[in-house]
Amino acid sequence: MPSLVSAAVPIDYGAAANSDTTSITVPSGTTVLLVLTNVSGGPVDAVTFDGVSLTKMDDASQLAATTIEAAGWMLKNPTAKTANLVSTFNTANGRGGCTVYYLNDVDLTPAISAYNTASSATTPAATCTVTTATGHLIIDNFGRGGGDSITAFAPDANQTEQTDFIGSTGASTNTRRIGSSTQAGADGGVMSWSFTGGSAGTQAIWAVSLPPVAGPTITVQPSAQTKVLTNANTATFSCTATGTGTVDLTAEIETSAGSGTFTTLANGSDATWTGLTATGSASASATTVGTFTAKTQTGKKIRFKADDDNGTSYSNEVLLTL
């Protein structure tokens, strides 16, 4: 799953202005610089880091008399350094702030567009739903007007709050309470915030689901979904995992027949394995050839798990039967 290289950083845009310039430090290992802007008084037209433009992914906008916008901006493979992050507003009345994420283990190959947006003119509908999948990391961006008067500002229980701050604290009016949270894709993709108070109708929420880098490729023999045990109640497997960097290969067995929950099947625990782990540089292979004493494991499934520098993969599950 994509992960944070370091803690998310909140930036207060201060009093109304045409732009905001803040020095940030992109740490080593960052493959995605993600900036979530949340403003009132006019949308954000551009975001740059050290003069390099970030790509706007999309936004949730309430285009009323005063524009309310939550948006996401991305820069792939940024240079690790300290430099200025510049947000340029459409008007001189831009107020709010942004949350900066430094991420790695994000798959940069596909277009990342699995977002959903929501905003409201009159009611506190602080929820949006994003299309996601297990292994993804969801990040949201919520802001509401009247930031100084808001209480009980918190994300839903299956979300982890990353930032919670007041934007445009130097402004006489239109401060914004801004928050961002993360959620594992396995939790479903509904992003929601609860709050009390603030200005009616001045809110926007936005979310994105970031896909993980693919893990190693695993080849298992036998490849069939069922393995009929021999007369000696044994099953022999060979497994090869090819990945990037260090490749660790582990055999797993169901905790009980049909449970769908797996645990490590260690060497000496009904099994004799060789070559379960290998290390390498650009590309490494780990191969296991082992004989598995399955007398007490009938009705369970066995599988292999492989980890490399990019992620985790699982082989097909093989049912053991007499």
N, C-alpha and C positions, 0 to 999 in steps of 0.2 A: 504494500500500500504506500502511496506517496507520503512523505513525512516532512516535518518542519526541521530545517537545518538549525534554526535558532528561533527564539520567541517572536511572535508577531509584534509589530511596532505600531502604536497609534500615533497619528500626527494631527495636531490641532491647527486648522488653517488660520485661526485668529480672526481679526476684524475683516470686514468686507474689503475685497481687493480684486485686482485683475488676475492675480496669480499668487502661488505660494512656492517658496523655495526652501527646502529643508535638506540638510546634509544627512545621508544615510550610509551605512557600511554594509555592503553585500559580502557575506562570509564565503570562504572557500567551500566548494562542494555544492553551491546553489546552481540548479539547472533551470529553475523558473523563478523570476521575480514577478510577484503578483501584487498589484496595487488596487485596492477597493476604495473608490471615491464615493462620498455621500454628501451631497450639497443641496442647498436651497438658494434661490435668487438667480439661478442660471446654471446650465449644465457645464461640465468640464469638456473643453475642446481638445486638449492634448495633455499627455503626460510624457516626460522624458527623464532618463537617468544618464547623467554625464553626457548630455546632448543626443543620446540615442532614443528614438521614439519607441514607446510601448504601443502595442496593438490593442485597440479597444475590442473586447470580446462581445459585449452587449450591455444594455442598461435596462433598468426599470424606471420609467419616467412618468411623472404626473404633470402633464403640460397644461397647467391652469394659469391663473394670473401670475403666480410665482412658481417657477419650475422647481420640482423636487426630483432629484435623480440619485439612484444608486447604480454604480457601474463597476465593471471589472476591466483591468488593463494588464496585459501580460508582455514580458520580455523573456525570450528563451535564451538560455546560456549566457547570462550577463557576466561581465567582467567582475571578478572579485576585487573590490576596491572601495574606498570612501570617496563619494562624489555627491553632487546635488541632484535631488529628485525635484522636478519642477512640474507643478500642476497649473495649467492655464485655463481660466474660466471664460465663458462666453460674454459675460458682462463684468462690470466693476462691483457687482453686488454679491459675488459668490461667497457663500458662508458654509462652514461645515468642517470636514476633515477626511482622513483616509486611514486605512489599515494596510500595512506593508507586510507581505509574507515572503519568506525565503524558503524555497521548497526543493526537494530532490526526489528521485525515484518516480518521476512523472513521465509517462510515455508521450514523447513529443512528436511521434509519427502521425497519428490521426489528427484531424481538426477537432479541437476541443470545443464542443458547442452544446453539450447536454445541460442546458440551463433552463430555468423557468423564472418568470418575473411576476411581481405583483405590487400594486400600489393602490392607494385608496384616497378618495377626495374627502370623505366624511367619517368613515368608521375605522377603528383600529384592527384592520385585517392583516396582522403581522405574520403571515404564513405564505410560504411558497413551496412547491413540490418540484423536485428535479429528477429526471430519469437517471438511474444509477445502477451499480452492480457491485457484488462482493469484490473487495479489493480496491475499490475506488475511495477517494477522499473527497468529501463535500465541504465546501467553504461558503458561508453566507455573509451578507453585508446588509445590515438593517440600520435605518436612522429615522428619527422622529423629531419634529419641531418642538419648541418649548422645552429644550433639554434641561434647563435649570429646575423645572417643576415636575419632572418625571420621577416616579418612584417605582420600586418592584420591577426593575428592568433586568430581565434574565432570559436566557434561551431555554428551550425545552430540555427535559431530563436526559434524553439520549444525545444531546449536543454538548460539546465542551467549549465553554466560553474562552475566547482568546483575547478579545479587547472589549472594553466598556469605558467610554469617555465622553466628555462634552466638547463638541467642536464649535469654533468661533466664540471662544470665551471672551474675546476682546470686543465683540459686537454688542451694541446696546440692545438689539432685538434679534430674533431668529437664531438663537443658539440651537444646536442639534445634539440630541443624545444618540451616540453611534455605538454599535456593537457588531462584533463578528465572532462566529463560532465555527467549529468543525464537527463533522459526523462521519462515522465509517459507513461506506456504501451498503454494508449488510444491514444497517438499521433502517433502510427504506427510502430515504431522501426527502422526508417532510421536514422542512426547516421552519421553526416557529419561535416567536418571542412573546413574552408576557410583560406588561407594563401598566402603569397607572399615571394619568396626567399627560401634560404636554399639549401642544396646539393641535386641534382637530384638523384632519385633512392634510397634514404636512409630513408624510411618511413614505418610505419606499424600501423594498426588500428585494434582494437579488441573490442568486446562488449558482454555483458551478460544481459539476462532478468531474474530478480529475482522475484519469485512468492510470493504473500502475504500469511500470515497465514490466515487460514479459519476463518470466523466469526461465530456467533451463528447459531444454527439450529432453524428454525421457522416452526411452525405448525399453519395453519389457517383453521378455519371452518367458512363458507363453503370453500371447496377447489376447486370448479369448477371455470372456467374462466369467467363465467357470473352469475350475481346475479339479479334475477327478483324481483323488488320491490313489496312490499305488497300494498294493497289498501290504506294504510295510508302513502304510499311513504317513508317507512322506511326499513332499512336493518340492521340485527343484526349479528355481527361477534364475534368470540372468537379467541384469538391468544396467543400462548405460544412460548417464545423464551428461549432456553437453551444454555448457554455459559459459559465462564470462567471469574471469577472475577465479576465486575460490569456489569449488563445487563440493557441497556436502550432500551425501546420499544416505537416506535412512529408511529402513523397512518399518511399516506400521501394520497393526492388526486391530480389528474391531474389538472394543471392550467386551461386547457380548453379541451374540448372533442377531443381526438385523438392526443393531443400535444406530449405525451410521456415525458413531463416535470412535475415533481411532487413537491408539496409543503406540508408543515405540516398541517394536519387537527387537529387543537387544540381542546381541551375540551371547549365546549361552542360555537364552530364554526360549527354549524349543526351537532354536535356530543356530545354524553355523554359517556365518557370513565372512566373506573376504573382500577387501577392496571397496568398502563402503564409502570412503572419503578420499578425495584427491584434491590437490591444489595446483594451480597453474597461473599463467599470465593472461594474455589476451583471450585464449580459449583453452578450456580444460575439460577433461573427461574423467568421470568416476564410474567404474564398472564393478558390479557385484555379481558374483556367481555363488550361490549358496544352496544348501539342502535344508529344507524346513520340515521338522518333525511335527506333523499336524494332527496327531491323534486326539489331542485335547482341544483342537481349534475347529473341528468340523462345524460347518454352518456359518462360520465367520468369513469376512472378506479381508484380503491382504492388499496393501498398496505400497508404493514407494514415494517418498517425498524428497525433492531435490531443491537445495538453496544455492544461489550464486550471488554475485555482487549486485545483481539487479532485482531479484525477487525470488518467489517460491512457486514451484510447480508440483503437480501430483500426477502420478501415472493412473491408468485405468485401475478400477477395483476388481479383484478376482475372487470369486466365491469358491470356498473350499468345500468339497462335497465327496462323499464316499461313492 
